[in-house]
Amino acid sequence: MLNLNIGILLNICAKLSICTSISPPSQSRKPEVAKKYGMIQPGESNTKAVRAVFFVDPKGIIRAIIYYPLSLGRNFDELYRALIAMKTADAFSIATPADWRPGDDVIVPTAGSCGLAKERMESKEDIKCYDWFFCTKKISKEDVEKSVLK
């Protein structure tokens, strides 16, 4: 397991070109920003924001949000894993399963036609199909690192 702190995470974030700005909305002069993003949880506090991590891609699209209660610290290993998984999904046009790590099998998008589904099911290539709609393949850790950690 990785042992990351916020400084390392921000450095990784910058190197992957996925962060444009990082500021705690709850500390801004406009607390309505924290309220708008759901960072003030009922029953926790009227002014303190929960720990929330927003993954925003270079196009400004929120890709994932992970909330932690005030009493629980963030899991930086999971945040790093999520970053790498999203970048890998984009780079290879695949999806990643739960607990995925570089080098693990990835999920291939569903076939767009019956012909393609049949072809995949009968193929002896690097795609492994469990049914017509669910196939996986290997992407090596090295290929992920070359593509994602440029």
C-alpha positions as CSV (number, residue, x, y, z in Angstrom):
1,M,0.0,0.0,0.0
2,L,1.1,3.5,-0.7
3,N,1.5,5.9,2.2
4,L,0.6,9.3,0.8
5,N,0.2,12.7,2.4
6,I,-1.6,15.7,1.0
7,G,1.6,17.3,-0.4
8,I,2.4,14.1,-2.4
9,L,-1.2,13.8,-3.6
10,L,-1.2,17.4,-4.8
11,N,2.1,16.9,-6.6
12,I,0.7,13.8,-8.4
13,C,-2.4,15.7,-9.2
14,A,-0.4,18.5,-10.8
15,K,1.8,16.0,-12.8
16,L,-1.3,14.2,-14.2
17,S,-2.7,17.6,-15.3
18,I,-6.0,17.1,-13.5
19,C,-5.9,20.0,-11.0
20,T,-6.6,23.5,-11.9
21,S,-7.0,24.9,-8.4
22,I,-7.3,23.6,-4.9
23,S,-9.0,25.6,-2.2
24,P,-11.1,24.5,0.7
25,P,-14.6,25.9,-0.1
26,S,-15.6,25.9,3.6
27,Q,-12.8,28.4,4.3
28,S,-13.7,30.8,1.5
29,R,-15.4,34.1,2.3
30,K,-18.6,32.7,0.8
31,P,-19.8,29.7,2.9
32,E,-22.6,29.2,0.3
33,V,-20.0,27.5,-1.9
34,A,-19.6,24.8,0.7
35,K,-23.3,24.5,1.0
36,K,-23.8,24.4,-2.8
37,Y,-21.5,21.4,-3.1
38,G,-23.1,19.6,-0.2
39,M,-20.1,19.9,2.1
40,I,-22.1,21.0,5.2
41,Q,-23.8,17.8,6.4
42,P,-26.9,18.0,8.5
43,G,-26.2,17.0,12.1
44,E,-22.5,17.4,11.8
45,S,-22.1,21.2,12.0
46,N,-23.7,24.4,10.6
47,T,-20.4,25.9,9.6
48,K,-17.7,23.1,9.3
49,A,-17.5,21.3,6.0
50,V,-17.1,17.5,5.8
51,R,-13.9,16.2,4.2
52,A,-14.9,16.0,0.5
53,V,-12.7,15.2,-2.5
54,F,-13.8,16.3,-5.9
55,F,-12.1,14.9,-8.9
56,V,-12.4,17.5,-11.7
57,D,-10.9,16.7,-15.1
58,P,-9.1,19.3,-17.3
59,K,-12.5,20.1,-19.1
60,G,-14.0,21.1,-15.7
61,I,-16.2,18.0,-15.5
62,I,-16.6,16.5,-12.0
63,R,-15.7,12.9,-12.4
64,A,-16.0,11.6,-8.9
65,I,-16.8,12.9,-5.4
66,I,-15.9,11.1,-2.2
67,Y,-17.2,12.3,1.2
68,Y,-15.7,11.6,4.6
69,P,-17.4,12.6,7.9
70,L,-15.5,15.1,10.1
71,S,-14.5,12.2,12.4
72,L,-12.8,10.2,9.7
73,G,-9.6,11.0,7.8
74,R,-9.3,10.6,4.0
75,N,-7.8,7.4,2.5
76,F,-5.0,8.7,0.3
77,D,-4.3,5.3,-1.1
78,E,-7.8,5.2,-2.5
79,L,-7.6,8.7,-3.8
80,Y,-4.5,7.9,-5.7
81,R,-6.0,4.6,-7.0
82,A,-9.1,6.5,-8.2
83,L,-6.9,9.1,-10.0
84,I,-4.9,6.4,-11.8
85,A,-8.0,4.4,-12.6
86,M,-9.8,7.4,-14.2
87,K,-6.8,8.3,-16.2
88,T,-6.4,4.7,-17.4
89,A,-10.1,4.4,-18.3
90,D,-9.7,7.6,-20.4
91,A,-6.4,6.5,-22.0
92,F,-7.5,3.0,-23.0
93,S,-11.3,3.4,-23.4
94,I,-12.1,0.8,-20.7
95,A,-13.6,0.6,-17.3
96,T,-11.9,-0.6,-14.1
97,P,-13.5,-3.0,-11.6
98,A,-13.6,-2.5,-7.8
99,D,-10.2,-2.5,-6.1
100,W,-8.4,-2.3,-9.5
101,R,-4.7,-1.6,-9.5
102,P,-2.4,-1.1,-12.5
103,G,-1.7,-4.5,-14.0
104,D,-5.1,-6.0,-13.1
105,D,-7.7,-7.0,-15.7
106,V,-9.8,-4.2,-17.0
107,I,-13.4,-4.2,-18.3
108,V,-13.9,-3.9,-22.1
109,P,-16.9,-1.9,-23.3
110,T,-19.9,-4.0,-24.3
111,A,-19.9,-5.0,-27.9
112,G,-22.0,-2.7,-30.1
113,S,-23.5,-5.4,-32.2
114,C,-24.3,-9.1,-32.2
115,G,-21.6,-9.8,-34.7
116,L,-18.9,-8.1,-32.6
117,A,-20.2,-9.9,-29.5
118,K,-20.0,-13.3,-31.3
119,E,-16.5,-12.5,-32.6
120,R,-15.3,-11.6,-29.1
121,M,-16.8,-14.8,-27.6
122,E,-15.0,-17.0,-30.2
123,S,-11.8,-15.0,-30.2
124,K,-8.6,-16.5,-28.9
125,E,-7.0,-13.1,-28.5
126,D,-6.3,-11.3,-25.3
127,I,-9.9,-10.6,-24.5
128,K,-11.6,-13.0,-22.1
129,C,-15.4,-13.1,-22.3
130,Y,-17.6,-14.4,-19.5
131,D,-20.8,-13.7,-21.4
132,W,-21.7,-11.7,-24.6
133,F,-21.9,-8.5,-22.5
134,F,-19.0,-8.9,-20.1
135,C,-15.4,-9.1,-21.3
136,T,-12.0,-8.3,-19.7
137,K,-8.5,-7.9,-20.9
138,K,-5.0,-7.3,-19.5
139,I,-3.2,-4.0,-19.6
140,S,0.2,-4.3,-18.2
141,K,1.3,-2.2,-15.3
142,E,4.1,-0.8,-17.5
143,D,1.7,0.2,-20.2
144,V,-0.5,2.0,-17.7
145,E,2.5,3.8,-16.2
146,K,3.8,4.8,-19.7
147,S,0.4,6.2,-20.7
148,V,-0.9,7.7,-17.5
149,L,2.2,8.8,-15.6
150,K,3.8,10.7,-18.5
